[in-house]
Amino acid sequence: MERELEAIGQQLPALPAVPVGDQGGTGGFAILPLQERPAKEGGIAVEVRLPEAGMVDLVALVPSRRYGVGGLEAQFGMPDEFTVELLDKDGKVIARIADERALWADPVRAGHPFVYPVSPPVEAAALRVSAGRLRLDSDVSESFVYAWAEAFVFAGERNLARGATVTSSGGQAPSAPWLWSNAFLVDGQTPLGLPEVPAGEHRNVGWISEGRAKATDSVWLEVDLGEERSFDTVRLFPAKRPTSDLPSGFGFPRRFSISVPDAAGNKGEETAVEMGNPGHSPIDVPLGPRRGRKVRIDVAELWKVFKDYPAFFALSEIEVLEGEEMRNAGAVVRSPDGMGNVIGSGLQYWNAASLSDGFGPDGKLVSRREWLMQLDQRLKLEQRRHALEQEAAAIVDRWRRTGLWAFALLGGAGALVLIALPIRYRMREKRELARVRERIAGDLHDEVGSNLGSIQMFADLAESHAGPSKELKRIQRIAAETVSAVRDIVWLLRPQGDHRIGTAEHLRETGSIMLEALDWEFHANEAAWQTELSDEANRHLFLYYREALHNVLRHSGAARVEIRADEEAGKFRLVITDDGSGIPPEKMERPSTLRALRQRVEALGAEFKVDSGPEKGTCLELAIPLDRKRTKK
């Protein structure tokens, strides 16, 4: 068993992983049914009608994800059970390729795509995915939710589902058409990032233009294939954001055109594209059959996220394709902008060679099909590892019970067995914990490295402007936010550290950051400054605290906020008072009002009072029993 676990541990680093961070792009398809289960089979379903029938040999479904106050929902809207069927042109089922059950009980899947090989291949004209049991939408308590981020239907390397017609039944669309749409199920954008696989150290991160004052300032790139070649598609890979405060899809143009210049340099027919930010998903631009030596990209409107932030054009890779065959590997890329090395975060470089080297910012680029299959391989290995670890834990548990009998019969010998096995198990758990902390430390390093890399970029901009500039203030804000983010993570991860601040002090510092724009005060008695909660209680308290302050900022319209923390009468009390618009009585009667706060209160085993009304502001009072806390020595 240990040998198999070791073999799995050696295979996993060579496989791609599902990212945790927000990768941007569209959300996908979603509907809000009114019942937990369909009244009849297929009553809650989504159907993908392919542009043309084909020999289907692989189907993949990517779960949707959503980021809320509670953190990442990696499988938002994924049913506990569903079926996947291939249909003919008349809508008749010709093959059922999946019948999933009890998915919510799987502790390992966590956003991994569902990948289904179809062998032998089946000629199909449509795909239907029918839901069984659904979860309530945490934002809309009276509705359930059924959602998917992306559907792939492959015939070899070709995705037949791209641009298909999508219809749904059994529910209404959510009120966020910019994020959820039937068409987004087949737009090629996923929350899983670029199709990269680990391939050792790679220094080139992509190419970035010089900064422009206006989004409408022109920028162009030209890829020289070296000789005349045939191709039909250009695939653009967005750049990795250089700082954590920028959105995914950094530098991807809003409007651009692609042309194939002739020998005299005339552009000829242009293919124009206008689109929103694709996040970290590659974008295919079909050109139809073309032949030429050069491919030119002219940008009509650059990416510009803030008014006082420069406009940029940035990409990670450009692929000129015939089918799925790359025709520009190692090709020369030219632009009137500086094409030399620009130092990015983490000792990586922005340069023109990055655009045709076959690598993304974090690994070797592969086809979507290969990438999805490797993600599925990783899932199977992780599921096997989890099963082995559970089996090992069961064996240890059985040995513990046997050891009790052996102790009664054999005395000291039985005691030795009883002690030795748990110690060995605990040592292994400690080693695993050390590896987890090492990975977290690496993430902290990358975050700090990213923002330090951004300091150079903003400093250069400030220097070129000569004199006081808003860029320097932005540098200071990014640095402050980075220090704050690192402090929060370390504070929660290492609650027993010798140099950590207390719970009340951390509440005060968090309030100073979130309520900076308001008139606010924080008070605490001497006992509260010395109060320290358990690790689990601290986590729930800060989720409650951040949610309460977010509510003040988003909904109350308050100008002043007072926060008080006291330890008295055997309880740790936290009172948050604002002078905002208050909560109407009819809204207070709804079960969904303050639901997130009540969930944290229940987890803390605390008392919770709300005093609110129109034009009188709101007062939230939380009282945590002292049997859940410790006091700092």
C-alpha positions as CSV (number, residue, x, y, z in Angstrom):
1,M,0.0,0.0,0.0
2,E,2.8,2.4,0.9
3,R,4.6,1.6,-2.4
4,E,1.5,2.4,-4.4
5,L,1.0,5.7,-2.5
6,E,4.6,6.5,-3.2
7,A,4.1,5.7,-6.9
8,I,1.1,8.0,-7.1
9,G,3.0,10.8,-5.4
10,Q,5.6,10.5,-8.1
11,Q,3.1,10.7,-10.9
12,L,1.0,13.7,-9.7
13,P,3.6,16.5,-10.2
14,A,3.8,15.7,-14.0
15,L,0.0,16.2,-14.4
16,P,-2.0,19.5,-14.6
17,A,-4.0,20.6,-11.6
18,V,-7.4,22.3,-11.2
19,P,-6.6,26.0,-10.2
20,V,-8.1,27.5,-7.1
21,G,-7.8,31.2,-8.1
22,D,-10.4,33.0,-10.2
23,Q,-9.5,32.4,-13.9
24,G,-12.1,35.0,-15.2
25,G,-14.1,34.5,-18.4
26,T,-17.8,33.7,-18.7
27,G,-19.7,31.6,-16.1
28,G,-21.4,29.1,-18.4
29,F,-24.9,27.8,-18.5
30,A,-27.3,28.0,-15.5
31,I,-31.0,27.7,-14.7
32,L,-33.0,27.9,-11.5
33,P,-35.6,25.1,-11.2
34,L,-38.2,25.3,-8.4
35,Q,-38.0,21.6,-7.4
36,E,-35.1,19.5,-6.1
37,R,-35.8,16.7,-8.6
38,P,-37.5,16.7,-12.0
39,A,-41.1,15.5,-12.2
40,K,-40.1,13.1,-15.0
41,E,-36.8,11.8,-16.4
42,G,-35.2,14.5,-18.5
43,G,-37.5,17.2,-17.0
44,I,-34.5,19.3,-16.0
45,A,-31.9,19.2,-18.8
46,V,-29.6,21.1,-21.2
47,E,-29.3,20.0,-24.8
48,V,-26.3,20.9,-27.1
49,R,-27.3,20.7,-30.8
50,L,-24.1,20.4,-32.8
51,P,-23.5,22.6,-35.9
52,E,-23.0,19.4,-37.8
53,A,-23.1,15.7,-36.9
54,G,-19.8,13.9,-36.3
55,M,-18.2,10.7,-35.0
56,V,-18.0,11.5,-31.3
57,D,-15.2,9.7,-29.4
58,L,-14.9,11.9,-26.2
59,V,-17.3,14.1,-24.2
60,A,-16.2,16.4,-21.3
61,L,-18.2,18.5,-18.9
62,V,-16.6,21.2,-16.8
63,P,-18.4,22.2,-13.5
64,S,-19.2,25.9,-12.9
65,R,-17.7,27.7,-10.1
66,R,-18.6,30.8,-8.1
67,Y,-16.8,33.0,-5.6
68,G,-18.8,34.3,-2.7
69,V,-18.4,35.4,0.9
70,G,-17.9,31.8,2.0
71,G,-15.1,31.4,-0.5
72,L,-14.9,29.2,-3.7
73,E,-17.8,27.0,-4.7
74,A,-15.8,24.7,-7.1
75,Q,-18.9,22.8,-8.3
76,F,-21.6,25.4,-8.3
77,G,-24.9,24.0,-9.6
78,M,-23.5,20.5,-10.1
79,P,-26.3,17.9,-9.5
80,D,-25.8,15.0,-7.2
81,E,-26.8,12.8,-10.1
82,F,-27.1,13.2,-13.8
83,T,-27.1,11.3,-17.1
84,V,-25.3,12.1,-20.4
85,E,-26.8,11.0,-23.7
86,L,-25.9,11.3,-27.4
87,L,-28.8,12.0,-29.7
88,D,-29.4,11.7,-33.5
89,K,-30.7,14.5,-35.7
90,D,-34.3,13.6,-34.7
91,G,-33.6,13.9,-30.9
92,K,-33.6,10.1,-30.3
93,V,-31.1,8.6,-27.8
94,I,-28.5,6.6,-29.6
95,A,-26.1,6.1,-26.6
96,R,-26.1,6.8,-22.9
97,I,-22.5,7.4,-22.0
98,A,-22.8,8.3,-18.3
99,D,-25.1,7.7,-15.4
100,E,-23.5,9.5,-12.4
101,R,-24.7,9.0,-8.8
102,A,-23.8,10.3,-5.3
103,L,-21.4,13.0,-6.6
104,W,-21.7,15.3,-3.6
105,A,-20.2,12.6,-1.4
106,D,-17.0,12.5,-3.3
107,P,-14.4,14.5,-1.2
108,V,-11.8,14.5,-4.0
109,R,-13.5,15.8,-7.2
110,A,-13.5,19.5,-6.2
111,G,-14.1,21.0,-9.6
112,H,-12.4,18.4,-11.8
113,P,-14.0,17.9,-15.3
114,F,-16.1,14.9,-16.1
115,V,-14.4,13.1,-19.1
116,Y,-16.1,10.2,-20.9
117,P,-14.4,8.3,-23.8
118,V,-16.9,7.0,-26.3
119,S,-15.6,3.7,-27.7
120,P,-16.4,2.8,-30.4
121,P,-17.1,6.3,-31.7
122,V,-20.8,7.2,-32.3
123,E,-22.1,9.5,-35.0
124,A,-24.3,12.0,-33.1
125,A,-26.0,15.3,-33.8
126,A,-26.6,16.4,-30.2
127,L,-25.7,16.0,-26.5
128,R,-28.2,16.0,-23.6
129,V,-27.3,16.2,-19.9
130,S,-30.2,15.6,-17.6
131,A,-30.1,16.5,-13.9
132,G,-31.4,14.4,-11.0
133,R,-31.1,15.8,-7.5
134,L,-30.2,19.5,-7.1
135,R,-29.0,21.9,-4.4
136,L,-30.7,25.1,-3.3
137,D,-29.0,28.3,-4.6
138,S,-27.3,29.9,-1.6
139,D,-28.2,33.3,-2.9
140,V,-31.8,32.5,-3.9
141,S,-33.2,30.4,-1.1
142,E,-36.5,29.4,-2.9
143,S,-34.8,28.2,-6.1
144,F,-32.5,25.3,-6.9
145,V,-29.7,25.7,-9.4
146,Y,-28.4,23.6,-12.3
147,A,-25.2,24.8,-14.0
148,W,-22.2,23.8,-16.1
149,A,-19.3,25.9,-17.2
150,E,-18.5,24.3,-20.6
151,A,-19.4,21.2,-22.7
152,F,-16.9,19.6,-25.1
153,V,-17.8,17.1,-27.8
154,F,-14.7,15.8,-29.5
155,A,-14.2,14.0,-32.8
156,G,-10.4,13.5,-32.6
157,E,-8.9,16.8,-31.6
158,R,-11.8,18.8,-33.1
159,N,-14.4,20.2,-30.6
160,L,-17.8,19.7,-32.4
161,A,-19.6,21.7,-29.7
162,R,-18.0,25.0,-30.4
163,G,-20.7,27.5,-31.4
164,A,-23.5,24.9,-31.0
165,T,-27.1,25.7,-30.3
166,V,-28.0,25.3,-26.6
167,T,-31.5,24.9,-25.1
168,S,-32.6,24.1,-21.6
169,S,-35.8,22.9,-19.8
170,G,-37.0,22.9,-16.3
171,G,-36.0,26.3,-14.9
172,Q,-35.6,30.0,-15.5
173,A,-32.3,31.7,-16.3
174,P,-30.6,33.7,-13.5
175,S,-30.7,37.5,-13.5
176,A,-27.0,37.9,-14.6
177,P,-26.9,37.5,-18.4
178,W,-23.3,38.9,-18.5
179,L,-22.2,35.8,-16.6
180,W,-24.7,33.0,-17.3
181,S,-26.1,32.3,-20.8
182,N,-26.9,29.2,-22.8
183,A,-24.3,30.3,-25.4
184,F,-21.6,30.4,-22.8
185,L,-21.8,26.6,-22.4
186,V,-20.0,26.2,-25.8
187,D,-17.9,29.4,-26.0
188,G,-14.6,27.6,-25.2
189,Q,-14.1,29.4,-21.9
190,T,-13.6,27.4,-18.7
191,P,-12.7,28.3,-15.1
192,L,-9.8,25.9,-15.4
193,G,-7.2,28.3,-17.0
194,L,-4.9,27.7,-19.9
195,P,-4.4,24.1,-21.2
196,E,-0.9,23.7,-19.8
197,V,1.0,20.7,-18.3
198,P,4.1,20.9,-16.1
199,A,7.3,20.9,-18.1
200,G,10.1,22.0,-15.8
201,E,11.4,25.5,-15.3
202,H,10.3,28.0,-18.0
203,R,11.3,31.7,-17.8
204,N,9.2,33.2,-20.6
205,V,5.8,34.4,-19.5
206,G,4.5,36.1,-22.7
207,W,4.8,39.4,-24.5
208,I,3.5,42.8,-23.4
209,S,3.4,46.1,-25.4
210,E,4.5,49.4,-24.2
211,G,1.9,51.3,-22.1
212,R,-0.5,53.6,-24.0
213,A,-2.3,56.6,-22.7
214,K,-5.6,55.7,-24.5
215,A,-7.3,52.4,-25.3
216,T,-7.7,53.5,-28.9
217,D,-4.0,53.9,-29.5
218,S,-2.9,51.4,-32.2
219,V,-0.7,48.4,-31.6
220,W,0.1,45.6,-34.1
221,L,1.9,42.2,-34.2
222,E,3.1,40.3,-37.2
223,V,4.0,36.5,-37.1
224,D,6.5,35.5,-39.9
225,L,6.0,31.8,-40.7
226,G,9.3,31.7,-42.7
227,E,7.6,30.5,-45.8
228,E,4.1,30.3,-47.4
229,R,2.0,27.9,-45.4
230,S,-1.7,26.9,-45.3
231,F,-3.8,27.5,-42.1
232,D,-7.4,28.1,-41.1
233,T,-7.4,29.4,-37.5
234,V,-5.5,31.7,-35.1
235,R,-5.6,30.8,-31.5
236,L,-4.7,33.5,-28.9
237,F,-3.7,32.7,-25.4
238,P,-4.3,35.5,-22.8
239,A,-1.4,36.6,-20.6
240,K,-1.1,35.8,-16.9
241,R,-1.9,38.8,-14.8
242,P,1.3,40.4,-13.4
243,T,-0.3,41.5,-10.1
244,S,-3.0,40.0,-7.9
245,D,-5.2,43.2,-8.1
246,L,-5.6,42.9,-11.9
247,P,-8.3,40.7,-13.5
248,S,-7.6,37.5,-15.3
249,G,-7.1,38.1,-19.1
250,F,-4.8,41.0,-18.4
251,G,-3.9,42.8,-21.7
252,F,-6.3,40.9,-24.0
253,P,-7.6,43.4,-26.6
254,R,-11.3,44.3,-26.8
255,R,-11.3,44.9,-30.5
256,F,-8.8,43.6,-33.1
257,S,-8.6,42.2,-36.6
258,I,-6.5,39.5,-38.2
259,S,-5.2,39.6,-41.8
260,V,-2.8,37.7,-44.1
261,P,-0.6,40.3,-45.9
262,D,0.6,39.5,-49.4
263,A,4.2,39.8,-50.5
264,A,3.8,43.5,-51.1
265,G,2.6,44.0,-47.5
266,N,-1.1,44.7,-48.4
267,K,-3.3,43.4,-45.7
268,G,-6.0,41.8,-47.8
269,E,-9.2,40.4,-46.2
270,E,-9.5,41.2,-42.5
271,T,-11.3,39.2,-39.9
272,A,-12.6,41.6,-37.2
273,V,-13.2,40.5,-33.6
274,E,-14.9,42.3,-30.7
275,M,-15.3,40.6,-27.4
276,G,-15.2,40.9,-23.6
277,N,-12.4,39.7,-21.4
278,P,-11.9,35.9,-21.9
279,G,-10.0,35.4,-18.6
280,H,-7.4,32.7,-18.8
281,S,-9.1,30.8,-21.7
282,P,-7.6,30.5,-25.2
283,I,-9.6,32.2,-28.0
284,D,-10.0,30.7,-31.5
285,V,-10.4,33.0,-34.4
286,P,-11.6,31.0,-37.5
287,L,-10.2,32.5,-40.7
288,G,-11.3,29.8,-43.2
289,P,-8.7,28.3,-45.6
290,R,-5.8,30.7,-46.0
291,R,-2.3,30.6,-47.3
292,G,0.5,33.0,-46.7
293,R,3.8,33.7,-45.0
294,K,2.7,36.3,-42.5
295,V,-0.2,36.8,-40.1
296,R,-0.9,40.2,-38.7
297,I,-2.9,41.3,-35.7
298,D,-4.1,44.9,-35.6
299,V,-5.6,46.1,-32.3
300,A,-8.3,48.8,-32.5
301,E,-9.1,49.0,-28.8
302,L,-6.7,48.0,-26.1
303,W,-7.3,46.5,-22.7
304,K,-7.6,49.3,-20.1
305,V,-9.0,48.4,-16.7
306,F,-8.7,51.7,-14.8
307,K,-8.9,55.4,-15.8
308,D,-5.4,56.3,-14.7
309,Y,-3.9,52.9,-15.6
310,P,-2.1,52.6,-19.0
311,A,-3.6,50.6,-21.8
312,F,-1.7,47.4,-22.8
313,F,-1.7,44.6,-25.3
314,A,-0.4,41.4,-23.8
315,L,-0.5,37.7,-24.9
316,S,1.0,34.5,-23.6
317,E,1.1,32.6,-27.0
318,I,-0.1,32.8,-30.6
319,E,-0.8,29.6,-32.5
320,V,-1.4,29.6,-36.2
321,L,-3.2,26.4,-36.9
322,E,-4.3,24.1,-39.7
323,G,-6.8,21.9,-38.0
324,E,-5.0,21.3,-34.7
325,E,-1.5,21.4,-36.2
326,M,0.6,24.4,-35.1
327,R,2.2,26.0,-38.2
328,N,4.3,28.8,-36.4
329,A,6.5,26.9,-33.9
330,G,9.5,29.1,-33.3
331,A,8.4,31.7,-35.8
332,V,9.7,35.3,-35.6
333,V,7.2,37.8,-34.2
334,R,7.6,41.6,-34.9
335,S,6.0,44.7,-33.6
336,P,6.9,48.4,-33.6
337,D,6.8,48.2,-29.8
338,G,9.9,47.1,-27.8
339,M,10.4,43.4,-28.3
340,G,13.3,42.8,-25.9
341,N,13.2,41.2,-22.5
342,V,11.1,42.9,-19.8
343,I,11.4,41.5,-16.3
344,G,8.2,40.2,-14.9
345,S,7.2,38.6,-11.5
346,G,9.1,35.7,-10.1
347,L,12.2,36.1,-12.4
348,Q,10.1,35.5,-15.5
349,Y,10.5,37.6,-18.7
350,W,8.1,39.2,-21.2
351,N,9.6,38.9,-24.7
352,A,8.6,38.2,-28.3
353,A,10.1,34.7,-28.3
354,S,7.4,33.7,-25.8
355,L,4.7,34.0,-28.4
356,S,5.7,31.0,-30.5
357,D,7.6,28.8,-28.1
358,G,4.8,26.4,-27.4
359,F,4.7,27.3,-23.7
360,G,2.2,29.2,-21.5
361,P,3.3,31.1,-18.4
362,D,3.1,28.0,-16.2
363,G,3.8,25.0,-18.5
364,K,3.8,23.4,-21.9
365,L,0.7,24.1,-24.0
366,V,-1.3,21.1,-25.2
367,S,-4.5,20.5,-27.0
368,R,-7.8,20.8,-25.0
369,R,-8.5,17.1,-25.5
370,E,-5.1,16.0,-24.1
371,W,-5.3,18.5,-21.2
372,L,-8.8,17.3,-20.2
373,M,-7.7,13.7,-20.3
374,Q,-4.6,14.5,-18.1
375,L,-6.9,16.3,-15.6
376,D,-9.1,13.2,-15.5
377,Q,-6.0,11.0,-15.0
378,R,-5.0,13.2,-12.1
379,L,-8.5,12.9,-10.6
380,K,-8.4,9.1,-10.8
381,L,-4.9,9.1,-9.1
382,E,-6.1,11.4,-6.3
383,Q,-9.3,9.3,-5.8
384,R,-7.1,6.2,-5.6
385,R,-4.8,7.9,-3.1
386,H,-7.7,8.9,-1.0
387,A,-9.1,5.3,-1.0
388,L,-5.7,4.0,0.0
389,E,-5.4,6.5,2.8
390,Q,-8.9,5.6,4.0
391,E,-8.0,1.9,3.9
392,A,-4.8,2.6,5.8
393,A,-6.8,4.5,8.4
394,A,-9.2,1.6,8.7
395,I,-6.4,-0.9,9.1
396,V,-4.9,1.3,11.8
397,D,-8.3,1.5,13.5
398,R,-8.7,-2.3,13.4
399,W,-5.2,-2.7,14.8
400,R,-6.1,-0.3,17.6
401,R,-9.1,-2.4,18.6
402,T,-7.0,-5.6,18.3
403,G,-4.3,-4.0,20.4
404,L,-6.8,-3.5,23.3
405,W,-7.5,-7.2,23.4
406,A,-3.8,-8.0,23.0
407,F,-3.0,-5.6,25.9
408,A,-5.4,-7.5,28.2
409,L,-3.9,-10.8,27.1
410,L,-0.2,-10.0,26.6
411,G,0.3,-7.1,28.9
412,G,3.4,-5.1,27.9
413,A,3.8,-6.7,24.4
414,G,0.2,-5.7,23.5
415,A,0.8,-2.1,24.8
416,L,3.9,-1.8,22.6
417,V,1.8,-2.7,19.5
418,L,-1.0,-0.4,20.6
419,I,1.4,2.6,20.9
420,A,3.8,1.9,18.0
421,L,1.2,1.8,15.2
422,P,-0.6,5.1,16.1
423,I,2.8,6.8,16.4
424,R,3.8,5.7,13.0
425,Y,0.5,6.9,11.6
426,R,0.8,10.3,13.3
427,M,4.4,10.7,12.0
428,R,3.1,10.2,8.5
429,E,0.3,12.8,9.0
430,K,2.9,15.3,10.3
431,R,5.0,14.8,7.2
432,E,1.9,15.4,5.0
433,L,1.1,18.5,7.1
434,A,4.7,19.8,6.6
435,R,4.3,19.3,2.8
436,V,1.0,21.3,2.8
437,R,2.6,24.1,4.7
438,E,5.5,24.1,2.3
439,R,3.1,24.5,-0.6
440,I,1.3,27.3,1.2
441,A,4.7,29.0,1.8
442,G,5.4,28.7,-1.9
443,D,2.0,30.4,-2.7
444,L,2.9,33.3,-0.3
445,H,6.3,33.6,-2.0
446,D,4.6,33.8,-5.5
447,E,2.1,36.4,-4.3
448,V,4.8,38.6,-2.8
449,G,7.0,38.1,-5.8
450,S,4.1,39.1,-8.1
451,N,3.5,42.4,-6.3
452,L,7.1,43.2,-6.0
453,G,7.4,42.6,-9.7
454,S,4.6,45.1,-10.2
455,I,6.5,47.7,-8.1
456,Q,9.1,47.8,-10.9
457,M,6.5,48.3,-13.6
458,F,4.7,51.1,-11.7
459,A,8.0,52.7,-10.7
460,D,9.1,52.8,-14.4
461,L,5.8,54.5,-15.3
462,A,6.2,57.0,-12.5
463,E,9.7,57.9,-13.6
464,S,8.6,58.4,-17.2
465,H,5.9,60.8,-16.0
466,A,8.5,62.9,-14.1
467,G,7.0,64.4,-10.9
468,P,4.2,63.5,-8.6
469,S,2.0,60.7,-10.0
470,K,-0.9,58.5,-9.1
471,E,1.2,55.4,-10.0
472,L,3.3,55.9,-6.9
473,K,0.2,55.9,-4.7
474,R,-1.0,52.8,-6.5
475,I,2.4,51.1,-5.7
476,Q,1.9,52.0,-2.1
477,R,-1.6,50.6,-2.0
478,I,-0.6,47.3,-3.7
479,A,2.3,46.8,-1.2
480,A,0.0,47.5,1.7
481,E,-2.7,45.1,0.5
482,T,0.0,42.5,-0.1
483,V,1.3,42.8,3.5
484,S,-2.3,42.7,4.8
485,A,-3.1,39.6,2.8
486,V,0.0,37.8,3.9
487,R,-0.6,38.8,7.6
488,D,-4.2,37.4,7.4
489,I,-3.1,34.1,6.0
490,V,-0.3,33.6,8.4
491,W,-2.5,34.7,11.3
492,L,-5.1,32.0,10.6
493,L,-2.5,29.3,9.6
494,R,-0.3,29.7,12.7
495,P,-2.6,30.6,15.6
496,Q,-0.1,29.2,18.1
497,G,2.8,31.3,16.9
498,D,4.8,33.3,19.5
499,H,4.5,36.6,17.5
500,R,0.8,36.6,16.6
501,I,-1.5,39.4,17.7
502,G,-4.7,38.8,19.6
503,T,-8.2,38.3,18.3
504,A,-9.5,41.8,19.2
505,E,-6.4,43.4,17.7
506,H,-6.9,41.5,14.5
507,L,-10.6,42.6,14.4
508,R,-9.5,46.2,14.8
509,E,-6.9,46.0,12.0
510,T,-9.4,44.3,9.6
511,G,-11.9,47.1,10.4
512,S,-9.3,49.7,9.7
513,I,-8.8,48.3,6.2
514,M,-12.4,47.6,5.2
515,L,-14.0,50.8,6.7
516,E,-11.2,53.2,5.6
517,A,-13.7,55.3,3.7
518,L,-16.2,55.7,6.6
519,D,-16.1,57.4,10.0
520,W,-15.5,54.4,12.4
521,E,-14.4,53.6,15.9
522,F,-13.3,50.4,17.6
523,H,-13.4,49.9,21.4
524,A,-12.6,46.9,23.6
525,N,-12.2,46.3,27.4
526,E,-9.0,45.0,28.9
527,A,-10.3,41.5,29.1
528,A,-11.3,41.4,25.4
529,W,-7.8,42.4,24.4
530,Q,-6.5,39.3,26.1
531,T,-9.2,36.9,24.8
532,E,-8.1,34.2,22.3
533,L,-10.6,31.9,20.6
534,S,-9.9,28.4,19.3
535,D,-8.7,27.9,15.8
536,E,-12.2,26.9,14.5
537,A,-14.0,29.6,16.4
538,N,-11.5,32.2,15.0
539,R,-12.3,31.1,11.5
540,H,-16.1,31.4,11.9
541,L,-15.8,34.7,13.9
542,F,-13.8,36.4,11.1
543,L,-16.1,35.1,8.3
544,Y,-19.0,36.5,10.4
545,Y,-17.1,39.8,10.9
546,R,-16.2,40.3,7.3
547,E,-19.7,39.5,6.1
548,A,-21.2,42.0,8.6
549,L,-18.8,44.8,7.4
550,H,-19.5,43.9,3.8
551,N,-23.2,44.3,4.5
552,V,-22.6,47.7,6.0
553,L,-20.6,48.8,2.9
554,R,-22.9,47.4,0.3
555,H,-26.4,47.9,1.7
556,S,-26.6,50.3,4.6
557,G,-25.4,53.6,3.1
558,A,-23.9,54.3,6.6
559,A,-21.5,57.1,7.2
560,R,-20.4,56.0,10.7
561,V,-19.8,52.6,12.2
562,E,-19.0,51.7,15.8
563,I,-17.5,48.3,16.8
564,R,-17.1,47.1,20.4
565,A,-15.6,43.9,21.8
566,D,-16.0,43.0,25.5
567,E,-15.4,40.0,27.7
568,E,-18.0,40.0,30.4
569,A,-20.5,37.6,32.1
570,G,-18.7,34.6,30.9
571,K,-19.0,35.6,27.2
572,F,-17.0,37.3,24.4
573,R,-19.3,40.0,22.9
574,L,-18.9,41.7,19.6
575,V,-21.3,44.6,18.8
576,I,-21.4,46.3,15.4
577,T,-23.6,49.4,15.1
578,D,-24.1,51.7,12.0
579,D,-26.2,54.8,11.3
580,G,-27.4,53.5,7.9
581,S,-30.8,53.0,6.4
582,G,-31.6,49.9,8.5
583,I,-33.5,46.7,7.5
584,P,-37.2,47.0,6.8
585,P,-39.4,44.8,9.0
586,E,-40.8,42.8,6.1
587,K,-37.3,41.9,4.9
588,M,-36.2,40.8,8.4
589,E,-39.0,38.2,8.3
590,R,-37.5,36.5,5.3
591,P,-35.4,33.4,6.1
592,S,-32.8,34.4,3.6
593,T,-32.0,37.8,5.4
594,L,-28.7,37.6,7.2
595,R,-28.6,33.9,6.5
596,A,-24.8,33.8,6.1
597,L,-24.4,35.6,9.5
598,R,-26.8,33.1,11.2
599,Q,-24.9,30.2,9.8
600,R,-21.7,31.4,11.5
601,V,-23.5,32.1,14.7
602,E,-24.8,28.5,14.7
603,A,-21.3,27.2,14.1
604,L,-20.0,29.3,17.0
605,G,-22.8,28.1,19.3
606,A,-23.3,31.8,20.1
607,E,-26.2,34.1,20.8
608,F,-27.2,36.6,18.1
609,K,-29.4,39.7,18.3
610,V,-30.4,42.2,15.6
611,D,-31.9,45.6,16.3
612,S,-32.8,47.4,13.1
613,G,-35.4,49.5,11.4
614,P,-35.9,52.1,8.7
615,E,-33.8,55.2,9.2
616,K,-32.5,54.0,12.7
617,G,-29.5,52.0,11.5
618,T,-28.6,48.5,12.5
619,C,-27.0,46.9,15.6
620,L,-25.7,43.4,15.4
621,E,-24.8,41.7,18.8
622,L,-22.8,38.4,19.0
623,A,-22.1,36.7,22.3
624,I,-19.7,33.7,22.2
625,P,-19.7,31.4,25.4
626,L,-16.3,31.5,27.1
627,D,-16.1,27.7,27.1
628,R,-15.0,28.0,23.5
629,K,-12.1,30.4,24.2
630,R,-8.6,30.6,25.6
631,T,-6.9,33.6,27.3
632,K,-3.5,34.7,26.2
633,K,-0.8,34.1,28.8
